[in-house]
Amino acid sequence: MERANRLQGKVVLVTGASGGLGEQIAYAAAKRGAKVVVTGRTPEKLEAVRGRCQELAGGPCYAFPLDVTNHQQAAEVLSRIYSEAGPVDVLVNNAGFGLFAEALDTEQTVVEEMFRTNVLALINLSRAVGREMSKAGKGHIINIASQAAKTATPKSAVYAATKFAVLGYSNALRLELKKHGIQVTTVNPGPIKTNFFSKADADGSYLARLKHWVLDPVQVAERIAASMLTSRREINLPWPMELGARLYVLFPRLGDYLVGTLFNWK
């Protein structure tokens, strides 16, 4: 059973929280009494999220506009967070984006932007916040990866590459930070019904084909918030995709055939 007071008064920092999954994670943490800090690129949306978090938490919550790919800005925002909200107890690296396109057709500018956002920014924030957590001897870093980190599919080569990187980094980080009392959890969701797909899948055909496989962002956020300040290693959703990923490891040739044909929905 989840301890009702585990997040009470704890500082939970969520990146990419002006909408989508990040917004719902912020609300789920606020409902549990956390002092939520949200960052994102859209100030007006971010302020609305902060206000709702404050209502749910019954205490102060904070919003800081931030482009996570700007490392200098990230350092300045982190300094303000530690000064105004206090030490970060839970960092949720949620900011990221994807684009469905053939590997040979993906422009280099998009490749570099995706790696800067999905991977390099996550590493930068994990390192900066992790150093402070190690001084306190406690903390929790939650990295939002994807089922694409376990099973790459056509038209998602670059996105899958970034999420494979996130999974690999998180697994090593978990081992390194354990001695400092810091937990690392990787979240590997399948497709979630959020504005993520307004960029990744502009015509909406992918979500339409998946139908019942699409996850509810509120339910995913609740699972994530429930894992905060626990030793949970991974959260994998939905279970049929996770099962498929495990079978893929055992039967890679069959997996290639299925993913490239029957389960190629992009």
N, C-alpha and C positions, 0 to 999 in steps of 0.2 A: 504494500500500500504506500502511495506517495505521501511523504511527510508534508503536511499542509504548510508548515512554517519554514521549509528549507530555503526558499527564495526571499523570505520576508526581509526587506531592507537591503538586499544584496544588489550590487550594481551589475546590470546586464546590458552589455553593449551589442547592438545589432546593426550591421551594415546593410545597405541596400534596403532600408526599411520604409521608404516612402510609398510602397505599394507591394502587392503580391504576397509571397510567402514571408518576407521579412516583416511586413506590417502585421501579419497574423502572429508571428513569433513574438513580436513586441507586446501584442495584446495578451497573449497566453502567459507571458512572464509577468506582466503587470497585474493580471488577475490573481497571481500567486504572491502579490505584495512586493515585487521587485521594484527597485529604483531603475527604471528603464532609460537607456540612452539610445536614441535612434540617429542614424546618419544616412544621408542620401543626397542625390543631386537636385532634388526639387524642393526648395525651401517651403513653399506654401503647403504642399502635401505633407511634408515632414512635420510641420507645425500642427497640422490637424491630427496626425498620428500621435504626436506628443501629448496633445490635449486629451485625447481619448485614453491614452495610457495613464495619465494623471488621474482621470476619473476612476479608472478601474483599480489603480493601485492605492488610491486614497492618500497619496503622498507625492513629493516632487519627482518629475521625470524631465528629461532633457532632450533637445534636438540640436544637432549641429550639421549644417550643410557640408558635404564632403564629397570630393571626387577621389575615390580610394586609389586611383592610379597616380595621383599627385602626392608623392611621398613626403615632400616638404609640408604640404597642407595637412597631410595625415599626422605628422609629428606635432604640428601646431594644435590641431584639434584634440589629439590625445592629451596634450599638456593642459588644455582647458578642461577636458573631462576629469582628469585627476584632481584639478584644482577646485572645480565646481561641484562635481558629483561624488568624487572619492575614488579609491582604487577599484579597478574593474575585477569583479569576481567571475563573470562569465563573458567570454567573447564569442559572438556568433558571426562567423565570416560567411555572410549570405550574398553579398553583392556579386553579380555576374550576369552574363548574357550568352546567348547562343544564336547560331544562324544555320539553317538547313541549306546546304549547297554542296555540289560536287567538289571534291578536294581540288581538282585541277582548275575549277572555276572560282575558287575563293581568293579574293584579292589579298595581297600581302598586308595591306593596311588593316584589313579586318582580322587577319591572323594575329598580327602584333597587338591590336587593341584587345582581342579576346584573351591573349596570354597575359597582358598587363593587368586586365581586370580580374580574370578568373584565378590566376596563379600568382603573379608577382605581387599584387596588392595583398592577397591573402597571406603570403609568406612574410611580407613586410610588417603587417599588423600582428601576425602571430609572434614574430620575433620581438617586436617592441612591447607588446602587452605581456608576452611570456616572460620577458626579463623582469618585469615588475612583479608578476605572480611568483616567480622563483624566489624573490626577496622575501615575500610573505609566506612562502612555503605552502601555498594553496592556490586553487583556481581551476578553471575549466575552459577549454577552447573547443568550440563546436564548429566544424567545417562542413559546409553544405557542398557535397559532391553530386553524384548522380548515379543512376543505374548505368548510364553511359560510361562510367568509370570502370565498369566490369564487363559490359558487352557493347562493343563499338558496332555501329550500324551505318549503312550507306547514307550519304549526305550529312554526316555529322563527324567527319574525320577530325576536324580542328577542335570542335567542341569536346569530343571524346578524348582527344589528346590532353586538353586542359584538365579534364576531370580525372583522367588516369594520373596526371601529375599531382592533383590535389589529394587523391587517395594514397599515392605513394609517399608524399610528403607527410601526410597525417599519420600514417603508420609508423614512420621513423620518428616523428616528433613525439608520438605517444611513448615510445620506448625511452627516448631521451629525457622527457619531462617527468616521468614517473618518480624518479628519485627526488624531485623537487616538490612532490605532492600535488602535481598538476595533472588533471585528467584531459584526455583528448578523445573526442567522439566524432566520427564521420557519419554524415547523413547521406544516404544514397536513395533518393526518391526516383520513381518513374515520372511520367508526365503529370504535372499539376496544373489545374485550371487557374492560371494566373495570366497577367499581362506579359509574362516572359515570351509567350507564343505570338504576341502581336509583332515581335521582331523576328523571332526564329521561324515562324510559320505564318507569314502574312495573310495567306488565303484561307487559313483555318482548316484545311483539309486533313491535316495530321490528327488533330484532336477529334474531328468528326469520325475518322476511321477507328480511332481507339475506343471511343464511347465509354464502356464500363471500366476500362483500365485507368481512366483519368482520375487522379487523386483530388480530394477536397483539401484546399490549403489550410482550412481551419483545423481539420483533423490531423494533418501532418504537423502543424504548429503545436498542437496539444501534445503530441508524442515527443516533440523536441523539448518543449518546456518541462515536461515530466522527467526528462533525462538530465536536466541541469543539476550540476553538483552531485552527480552519481558517477559510477565507474563504467557506465554503458560504453561499450567499444564502438558499436555501429548501430544505426537504425536503417533498415532496408525495407523499402515499400515500392509497390505492393508485393506480397509474398510470391505470387506466381512468377514475377520477373526475377526475383532473387533466386528462386528455384531454378529458373532457366539459366541464370548466370552461372550457377554452380554446376549444372549439367554441361554447360558449354566447356568448362575446364576439363571435364572428363571425356567429352566427345566433341572435340574442336571441329573436325571435318563436317560432322552432321550439323553442328552449330552454325558453321559458315553457310551451309546450304539453306538452313531454315531462316536465318537472319537475312540472307540475301534474296530470298524468294517469298516464302509464305508470310514471314513477319516483317517484310519491308513495306512499311506503311507511309513512308514519306513521299 
